[in-house]
Amino acid sequence: MATLSDIGLAAAINILSAFVFFVAFAILRLQPFNDRVYFPKWYLKGLRTDPAHGGLFVSKFVNLDWRSYIKFLNWMPAALRMPEPELIDHAGLDSVVYLRIYLIGLKIFVPIAFLAWAVLVPVNWTSTGLDGALVNNITSSDIDKLSVSNVQSRSERFWAHILVAYAITFWTCYVLLKEYGKVASMRLQFLAGAKRRPDQFTVLVKNIPPDADESVSELVQHFFLVNHPHNYLTHQVVNNANKLAKLVKKKKKLQNWLVYYQNKLERTSKRPEMKTGFLGLCGNKVDAVEYHTTEIDKLSKEIALERDRVTNDTKSIVPAAFVSFKTRWGAAVCAQTQQTHNPTIWLTEWAPEPRDIYWPNLAIPYVSLTVRRLIIAVAFFFLTFFFMIPIAFVQTLASLDGIQKAAPWLKPLISIHFIKSFIQGFLPGIALKLFLIFLPTILMIMSKFEGFGSISSLERRSASRYYLFNFVNIFLGNILAGSAFQQLDTFIHQPANEYPVTIGTAIPLKASFFITYIMVDGWAGIAAEVLMLKPLIIYHLKNFFLVKTEKDREEAMDPGSIGFNTGEPQIQLYFLLGLVYATVTPTVLPFIIIFFGLAYVVFRHQIINVYNQEYESSAAFWPDVHFRIVMALIVSQIILMGLLTTKKAASSTPFLIALPVLTIWFHRYCKGRFESAFVKYPLQEAMMKDTLEQATEPNLNLKGYLQNAYVHPVFKASIDEDEDEDEVYSHKWETESATVATKRQSRRNTPLPSRVSGASSPSLPHVEP
C-alpha cells in the first residue's frame, strides 16, 4: 500500500520526467531537419517551407542560433494565443470542441477540489475510523486517513459528504448545461457561416426497394421527381467498387516507384535494376523502369475492364444513392422526414461530407446490417469479459515458473539477479501493454464490420466501446481484481446485499493505485504526446529509406487526425475517476487537474501545428461526450451510497437516492433541449442561407457543382471536366414539366402531386394518363 511519501516521490519523478520531455521537445523542434515533423500541418497547407540554411553545412541539420534556445518554452504561450474563432477557421469545429472537453475538466474539478479540500479533508483527517480494532483487517496507509474510510461507522460526519455530493452534482450539471448550450450554438453558427459544401444539399438514401421495370438510377430519379418535384436536382447511385479501389491503389504505388526509378535514371544515367521476388530480395533481376512500365500498362487494362464492369453491370449497383437538391431547405425536408408509409424503405439521412465517407461499407446490403451488429455485440461482450484471460496466460508464460516450464535450459540464465528482476518487474506489464496497444485497432475493425458509412460514425462507435472496456477492465477490474468474467461470476454467486459492501470497501483503498495511474498514463502520456518521439523516428526512417518523391515526403510527415476514438475514452476515464473520488478520497483531484491543464496546452499546440483532421462532422460527437460524463456522475453517486452503506450510515444514506433521479432528469432535459441541434438542421437556417445565396449568386451552376461531388474516388479521375455547355444548369426554383416519365406499364407519365392538395400520386393503386 502506497504512503503519502511514496506518492510524493512518484509525483516528483513524473514531474521531472515530464519536464525532461518538454525540454527535449523544445530543443528538437528548433532543429531544421525536424521542422516537417513538428509543423506538418503548415507544410500540408502550403504555408511553410523548409528553413533556410546558409553558411556552414551543419546548419542544415542543427540550429546554431543560441538565442532561440533561451526561450525554449515559448511554444506554451504561443499555443494559447490563437483566438477560438481563428482556431475554428484553422483547424475546424471538431478539433476546437475536442479541446473544450479538457476545459470542462478544469471547470468542473478546480472548484470541486477547493470545496473537497476545504470541507472533506479536515473532516476525514480528524476522524479516527482507521485507528480502531474494527478495521485491523484492512491494510491502510497515510493517504487513506484523508479518505472517507477514516470516518467512524454511524458517524454524523457523513452529512458533510452528502452535502458535498449534492454540491458536486449541481455544479457538474450546471457546467454541462452551459457547455451543451455553448457547443450547440457554436455548431449552428458554424453551419450557418460555413461555405457551400456538397453535404448541405445532399441526402443519403438507403434500402431502395427493387423494381422489375426500372434500374436503381431510374427508380431514384422517378421517386424524387414525383415526391420532391420542386427541390430534386440530381443523384448519384452507389456502386460496389471495392475491388476497383484496390487495383487503383496498387497502380498508384507502382507509379510512385516508377517516378523514383526515372529520377534515379536521370541522376545517374545508369539503368536501375531490381529483383522481382519478395520485397526485391530474390527473383530475376530486371530493368526497373521497363518492369514498372509494363506492370502499370497491364494494371491499367485490368482497371479499365473492372471499371467497365462496375459501370455497366447492374449487380454492382447497391440499393443506395446520394440525392442532391436545389436548396438546403429541400435537403433538410427530405433528410428529416419519412418518405413512404412503409418506414423500412427509402430511408433518408444527411449525407456525410465527401471526405468523411467510408466507401467500402456503402456496398454492404442494408438487410445484413442488423445481423452484423448483433454479431459484433456478442463479440464485444466476450472481448470485454474474457480480455484478461489471454493476458493472464501470457503473463504466466512471462513469469519465472512459466519460463522454467517452457524452457528448462534457460534456468541458469534467469537465476541471474538482473534478469530475474527484469522478468518479474517488466514482462507482465509489457504483455498487458501489448494487448492494449492492439485494442483500438480491434475495436475499429469491429466497427467497420458493423457497416457504418462514415469515418466519424466509425470513430464514435469505437470510442463508445473503448470507454465501456476501460470502465469494466481498468476501473472495475482494478477495484475488484481479476478478469471481468471473474468479477461477473463473483457478483452472480454473491448475495445482493453484499454488493455495496464489496465495492464500498474496495474503492477508497484503490486511491493510491489510481493516483499512480494518472501520473504514469496521464502526465507521462501527455509529455510523450508533445515529444512525438515515435513519429519523429518513423519520419526520418521513411525519409532516409522509402521517400522517393515529394508526394512520398508529404505522406511520411502526415500525422493524421487527432484520434477521437482513442483520445476521448481516455479523457472520460479521468472524469470518472475524478467524480468518484471527489467525495471518497479528494487527494486524487489535484493530480487530475494537472492532467487536464497540461493536456489542454499540449493538444492546443498539436491541433495548431500537427494534426490535420481528415473530416469535419461539426461536433456531432458532443452528445456522446455529455452522456458519458453524466453516466460517470451517476456511477459516483451510486458508489457513494454503497460506501455509506458499509459505514452503516442508515440515517443519512437515503438522502442520496434523490441524486441519481435528479441527474437522470437533467440528462433527459438536455437531450430534449439540445440534442436535436446535433442530428437535425433547422429549416429556418436553411431557408436563410438559400435566400442569401440566391440573392448573391443568381447564376450559380449548382448542378455542375453537385453532380460529381459524391462519385466514388476511383471514378473521379475518368470524369471529363469539360462538360457539354448545353447541360449547364440554370436556376429555376420550380419544376416546369407537368409529367414524369416512367417505365411502369401501369403508371406511364405519372402526374406530379397537386400543388393545391399536395396529394401523392404513387399512393394510388393505379394512375391512368
N, C-alpha and C positions, 0 to 999 in steps of 0.2 A: 504494500500500500504506500503510495507516494505521500511524502510530507510536504509542508509548505516550503522547506528549504530545498527539497528535490525539485519541486515545480519552479521555484525561483532560479535554480541552477539551469534547468532545462530552458526556461524562458531566456536567460542570459545567453545561452549557447545559440538558440534560434535567432535571437536579435542580432548577435554577432555574425552568424552565417548569412542572414538576410542582408545585413549591411555590406558584407563582403560581396555578395551577389550584385547589389546595387552599384557598388564601386566598380566591379568588373564590367557590368553593363555600360556604365557611364564612360569607361575607358574604351571598350570595344566599339561603341557606336561612333566614336570620334575617328576611327581608322578608316581611310579611304576605301580599302578593299572590302570593308564590311557595310558600306553605305547602302547597297542594294538589299541587305538582309534586314536592317533596322528601319529603312524608309521605303519599302517596296511599293506602298500604295501610291506614293507620289510619282514613282517611275512608271507604274502601270497607267496612271492618268496622263503621262507625258509632261508633268510639271517639274521634273527634276532630272538632272543629268549627272553623269559621273563627276566627282570632284576634280577640279583642275589641279594638276601636279606639275610644278615647274622646278627647275634646279636639280637637286640630287635624285638619283634613280630610286633611292629608298623612300622618298616622299610619296611614291606611288602606292606604297603599302602602309606606311606609318605616318601619322600626323606629327610633324616636327614643331608645330606651333605650341610652345609651352603655355602660352596664355589661355588656350582653350581648356587646359586641364584644371585651371584654378576654379572655374565654375562648373565642375563636372556633374553637379546635381541640379543644374538649371532646367533639366527636362521636366522636373516635377511641377514647378510653377507654370512652365510652358504648356503642360498638359491641361492645366486648369484654366488657362487664359482664354481659350476659344469659347465664345458665347454659344448657348444652346441652339438658337436659330441657325447660326452659321454651321454648327456641328451637324445639324439635320441636313443642310444642303450638301455638306461634305461627305457624310457617312450614311445618311438615310435615317428614317424614323426607327427602324428596328434596332439599330445599334444604340441610339440615344435612349430609347425606352429600356433596353437591356441595362444600361448604366444606372437608370433610375431604380433598379432593383437593389443595387448597393446603397443608394441614397436612402431608400426606405429602411434598410437595415440600420443605418445611422439614426434616422428619425425615430425609429421605434426603440432601439436599445440604449441610446445615450440617456434620455430621460428615465427610462426604466432602471438603468444602472444606478443613477443618482438616488432614486427612490428606494431601491432594494438595499443599497449600502447604507442609506440613512436610517432605514426602519428595520429591515430584517436582519442585517448583520449584527447590530447590537443585541437584538432580541435573541438570536441564536447563540452568540458568543457568551452571553451572560447566563445561559442556561446550563444545566448540569446533567442532561439526559445521558451522555456517554460516560459519565463517571460512575454510575451505579452498577450494582451487580446484575441488574436485569438484562444488561446488554453485553455481559462479558463474553458472550459467544460471537460477537460481531467485531471484526477487525476494523479499527478506526484509526485515523491519523489527525494531524492538526487541522487539515483542511475541512474535515468533517465537523469540527467544532463550529465552523461558520455556516453549516447547513442546518436544515430543519431536523436532522437526525439528533441533534444535541438538545432539542426541546423535549421535556419530560412528557410522558403519556398523560392524557386528560388535562393538559395544561391550558389555562386561559390565554396563553400567549399565541395560540393558533389563530386567534381572531386577527392578529396583525397580518398573518399570511393570507387570510381570507380577504381582508380589506385591500391588501396589495394586489391580490389576484384580480379583484374587481377593477382596480385602477389600471392594471396592465391590459385587461380585456378592453375597457373603454378607450384607452389611449391607442391601442393597436387598431381597433375598429375605426377610430377617428382618422388615424393616418391612412388606413386603407381606403376609407371613403373618399377622402380628399384626393388621394393619388389616383383612384379609379376614375373620378371625375376629371382630373387633370389629364390623364392619358387619353381618355375618351375625347376630350376637347382637342388635344394635340392630334389625334388621329383624324378627326373631322376636318380640322384646319389643314392638315397635310393633304388629305384627299381633295379638299376644295381648292387648295393652291397648287396642286400637282399639275405638271404639264400633261398634255394629251398623251395617253397611254392606251394601247390596244385593249387591255383588260377592262377599261372603263366602259367600253362599248360591246363587250363580248360575254357570252354566256356559254358554259359547257353543258351540253345536253347528253344525257346518258339513257341507256335502256330504251333505245328507239325500237319500236316493235317491227318485226319483219313484215314485208308486204310482197305478195306474189307478182304484182304488176309493176312495181316501181323499185328502182335501186334505192340505196340508203340516201344518196345525194338528192335524187328526185323527190323522195319522200320528205326529207327535211325541208327542201325548198317549198314544196306544196303545203306542208303543215304550217309553216310560219308565214307564208303569203296569205293563207286563209285566216289564221288566228292572230297575226300581228301585221295586218296589211299596211299600216301607215308607218311602221317602225323597222320592219325587216329590211336588211341591206344585202348581206351576203353570208356565206357559210363555208366551212372547210371540214370535210369528213376526216375521220381519224383512220389512218392506215397502220397495219401491223408491219412496221419497217424495222423491227429489231435486228433481223439478220442483215439487212442492208446497212444498218448503222455500224455493225461490227466490221463489215467489209470496208466501209468508208474510213473507219478509224484505222484499220490496218493499212490502207492506202496512204493516209496522211503520215503514218510512221515511216513507210518506205520512202515517201517523197522527202521527208526530213533527212533520212540517211543519204538519199541521192544528192541533195544540196550540199551535205557535208563532204561527200567524196568529190563532187565537182569543185568545191572550194579548195580541197586538198590538191586536186589536179592542177588548178591554176597557180597555186603557191609553189608547188614542187616540180611541175612539168613532167611528173612521173606517174604513169598509170597506177592508181591504187588497186591493190588486190585484197581479197578476203576469202575466208573459208565458209562454205555453205552449211556446215554442220551446226551442232548445238552451240549457241552463243558465240559462233565464229571460232570455236576452239578445235573443231575437227571437220572432216569432209574435204571435198575437192576445192582447190584454190582456183578462183575465177577473177576476172576483171570486175571490180566493184561497181563501176559506173554502168557498164553494159548489163550486169546482172540485175541491178535495181531498175534500170530502164525496162528490161524485159519483163520483170515481175510486175512493175506498175502497169504496163500495157495489158498483161494477162488479167490483172485485177480490175482494170478499167472496163474490159469487156464483160467480166463477170458482174461488175456493178451495174453496167448498162442492162444486162439481161435481168438482174434481180429488180432493178428499178422499173423496168417494163412490166415484169410480173406483178409487182406490188401495185402499179398504177392501173393495170387492166384486169387483174384477177379479182372478181367480186369476193372471193373468200378472204382476201387480205384486208377488206374493209371492215372495220369494227363498228358495231351499232352505237356510235357516239360521234358527236360533231361539235365544232366551235361555231356558234351562230353570232354574227355581228349585226348591230342595229344602227340606225341613222342617228340616234341620240342616246345619251346616257340615261335619260328618263325611260326610254323604251327598254334598254337593257335591264334597268333596275326593276321594272314591272315584270319582265319575264323571269328574271332570276329569283324573285321573291314571291312568286305565285305558283299555284298548282295549275298545270296546263290542261289536264283532262279529268273526267270523272273517275278514271282509274288512277289511283295515286302511285302505282308501281311502274308506270311507263311515262316516257317523255319527262324524265326527271331533270330539272334545271338547277344550276348553281352558278355562282360567279366564277368565271374562268380565271385561273391563276395568270399572273403576268408571264409572258413567254419564257423569261429566264427561270421561272420557278417551276415549270412543268417537268415532271419526271416521265418522259415519254414511254419507256418500256412498260409502265403499268397501265397506260391507256389502252393497251391491247388486251388486257385481261377482261373476259366476259363478266358482265355485271352480276349475273346469277351466281357466279362462283365466289364472289367477294364474301358473302356471309359464311360460307363453308371455310374459306381461308382464315377468316378472323376467329372462328371457333377453334380451329386447329392451333392457331398461334396463342389463343388464350390458354388452352390446355398446356401447350409447350412452355409458356412463360410461367405458369404455376409450378411446373416441375423444375424449371430452371431456378426459380427463386427458392423453393423449399428443399431442393437437393443440391444446391450450389456448393455447400460446404463439404459434401461427401467426397467429390474428386479432389478438392483442396486438401482435406484431411488425409486422403490416400497419398497424395504427392508429398505432403509434409511428413508423413510416416516414412516414406522412402528416403526423404532427405534427412531423417534423424539418424543418430548413431546406430541404433538397433537395426533400422531398415537397411542401412548401407552394409552392415556386417552380415546380414542375412543374404542380401542380394549379391554381394561381392566379398566373400571372406578373405580373399587375398589382399584387400585394402586395409585390413585390421592394423598392421604395423604403422601404416601412414596416418590413419585417423586417430591414432593414440598420441600423436604429437599435439602439444597443448594448443598451439596457434590454430592448427587445422580443426581441432576439436571445438574450439571456441567459435570459429567461423561457421561450422556446420550447425551448432546449436543456436547461434545467435542470428544468423543471416539467411540460411537456406529456407527455413519455413516461411519467413517473411517475403523472400523473393518469390517463392511459389505462389503465395497469395497475391502478390503484386502482378505477377504474370497473368494470372486468371483475370484480375480486374482490368488489366490493360486491354484484353480482348473483349471484355463485356460490352462496351459501346458499339463495337463492330457487330457483335452477335445481335444486339437489340435492333440495330439499323437493318440488318438482313431480315429480321423478323417483321419489321415494319414494311419493308419493301414487299415481302411475300404477301402481306395483307392486302396490298393493291392500292395504296394511296397515290393519288395522281399528281401531287406537287411535293417539291423538296421541303417546303415549310411544314406541310402536314406530316411528312415523314419524321422530321426533327421533333415536332411537338409530341407525336406518339412515342418516339424513342425516349424523350425527356420524361414523359409521364411514367413509363415503365422503369426507367433508371431511378426515378425518385422512389417508387414503390420498392424496388430492390434495395436501395440504400436504407429505407425505413425498416425493412424486415431483417436484412443481413448485417447492417452496420449498427443501427440504433438498437433494435430489439436483440439482435444477435450478440452484441457486446454486453448488453444489460443482463440477459437471461442465460448467456453462454450456450455453446453448442450450435448445431445447424438449425435452420428454421424448421425443418421437419421434426427434429428432436424437440424443439420448443412446442410445436403443434401437438406432438404426442404427449408432452408433459401436461399441457393445458387440458387435453381431452380426458386424461386419467386423474385430473385434479378436481376436487370439489370447487364449485363455482365461488363459494365464499372465501376461498383462499387466493383467488386471482389478484385482488388488490394487495394482499399481504406479500405475494411474490414480487410484484412489480414495485410496490412501495418500499420494500426493504432494499431492493437492488439499485434503484435509481440514484439515491444520494451517494452511495458508496462507489459509483462509477464516475463521479465528477472528475477525479484526478485523471482517469484514463482519457476522458473526452477533452480535458484541457490540453493534455499532451497531443491528442489527435489534432486539435485545432492548430496548435503551433507547428506540428510537423507537416500535416496535409495542407493547412491553410496558409500560414506565414511562409513556409519554405516553398509551397507551390506557387504563391504569388511572386516570390523572388525569382524562382526558376522561369516563370512566365515571361517576365520582362527581360531576363537574360537571353532567352531564346537560344540556348546552347545547342539543342538538337537541330533546329532549322539552320543555325549557323554552320554546323558541321556538314549537314546534308547539302547545303547550297555549295559550299566550297568543294566537296567531293564531286558533285554533279558538274560544277563549273570546270573542274580540272579534267574529269574523265569522260563525261557524257555530253556536255554542251557542244553542239556543232554549229548552231545558227543563233541569230538574235532571238528567234522565237523560242528556242530551247532555253535561252537565258531567262526570258520572261517566265516560262513555265517553272524553271528551277527556283526563281525567287518569289513566285506567287505563294503567299502564305495561306490562302483560302479564307474562309469566313470565321467568325468568332466561335463557332461550335456551340450553338444553343442546346443541342441535345445532350451535351456532357457538362457544360458550364452551369446552366440553370438548375439542374437537380442537385449539384453540389452546393450551390448557394442556399437552396431550400433546406438542406440538411442543417446548415448553420442557423437558419431561422428556427428550425425545430429544436435544436439544442438550446438556443438562447431562450425561447419561450418556456421550455420545460424546466430549465434550471434557474430561471429568474426568481421563482419563489422557493425553489428547493435548495440550491447552492448558488447564491449570487456571485461567488468567486469566478464563475465561468464568464460572466458578462464582459469584463474588460478585455479578455482575450478575443472575444467575438467582435467587439467594437474595433479593435486594432485591425482585425482581418478585413472588415468592411471598409475601413478608411484606406488601408493600403491597396485593396483590390480596386476601389473606385479610381484612385490616381493612376494605377498601373494600367487598367483596362481603358481608361480615357486616353492615355498615351498610345496604347496599342490600336485603338479604333481610329485615332487621328492619323497614325503613321504606318500601321502594319496591315491590319485585317481589311480585306476587300469583300464586303458582303455580296454574295452571288445572286441574291434575290431581295425583293422588298415586299413584305407582307403587311406593311402599315400597322405594325404592332398587334397583329391578330392573335399573338400568343398571350396577351395580357390577362384575359380571363382565367387561363390556366395558372398563371403566377399567383393571382389573387386567391384562387381556390385553394392552392397548396399552403399558402400562409394561413388561411382560415382553418384548414384542417390541422395544421401544427398547433394553432391556438386551442382548438378543441381537444387535441391529444394532451396538451399540457394541463388543461382543466381536469380531464378525467384522471390523469396520473396524480395530480394533487389530491383529488378526492380519495383515490386509493391509498395514498401515503398517509393522509389524516385518519383514514380508517384503521390503518395499522397502529396509529397512535391513540386509538380509542377516543378520539375527539367527537363523541356522538352528539354533543350539544351544538357544535359549530359546523360540522361537515355538511349537514343538509342545506346550509345556505349557499353551498357551491353548486347545487343542482341547477339553479337558475342560469348559471353562466353558459353552459353548452346550449341551452334553449335560446338564450338571447343571441349567442354567436351564430347559430343556425338561422335564426330570423334575420339577422344582419346580412348574412350571405344571400339569402333569398331576396332581400330588398335590393342589394347591389346588383344581383343578377337581373332582376326585373327592371331596374333603373338604368343600367349602363350597358349590359351585355349586347343589346340589340345594335349598339353603335359599332360592334366588332364583327357582326355577322350580316348586317343589312346596311344598305346605303339609302339615306333619306331622299325621297322623291323631290323635296323642296330644293335640296342642294344640287341634285342632278339637273333640275329644270333651270336653276340659276346659271350653272355652268354652260348648259346648252344655249340659253338665250344670249349670254355674253359672247359665246363662240360664234353664233350665227351673226351677231352684230359686227364683230371684229373681223371675221373671215368668211364672208358670204360665198366665196367661190372655192371653198375648201374641197379638195378631191378626197373625200373621206373613204370612198370605196377603194381607191388606189392605195390608201394608207392602211386599210384593214385586210384586204383580200389575201395578202400573203403573210400577215403577221403570225398566224398560227399554223403555217406549213411546217411539217416535220423538218428539222435542221438538215437532214440528208438530202432533201429535195430543194432547198433554197439555192444551192449552187447552180442548179439547172434552170432556175426561173429566169425568163427573159425580162430584164428590167425595162426594156423599151416596149411598152405595151401599145397596142393599137390606139390611135388618137380617137377613133370612133367610140371607144368604150369608156371615155373619160366621164366620170360621174358628175352630174350637175345637181346642186342642192334643190330637191323638190321634196317638201316635207309631207306630202300626201301622195298616195299611190294613184296614178291616173287610170290604170286599166280597171275594167269592171268585172273581168273574169280571170280565173286562174286555171291554166291548162293542167290536166291530169290524165294519166293513162288508164285509170279505172274505168271499166265499161259502164258501170252504174252511176258514175259521177263525172262524166265529161263536162268540162267548163263549169266546175263548181263555183257558184256565185259567192262573192265576198259577203261577210256579215253585214247586216243592215247598219247604216250609220246612225239610224234613229233608235232602233231597239237593241242593237249590239248582239243579236242572236247569232249563235254559231251554227252554221250550216252543217258541219260534219257530224253534229249530234243527231241529225235526221237519218232514218234508215235508208231512204232513197231520195235523191235530189235530181229532178228532171231538168234539162236545159231549158 
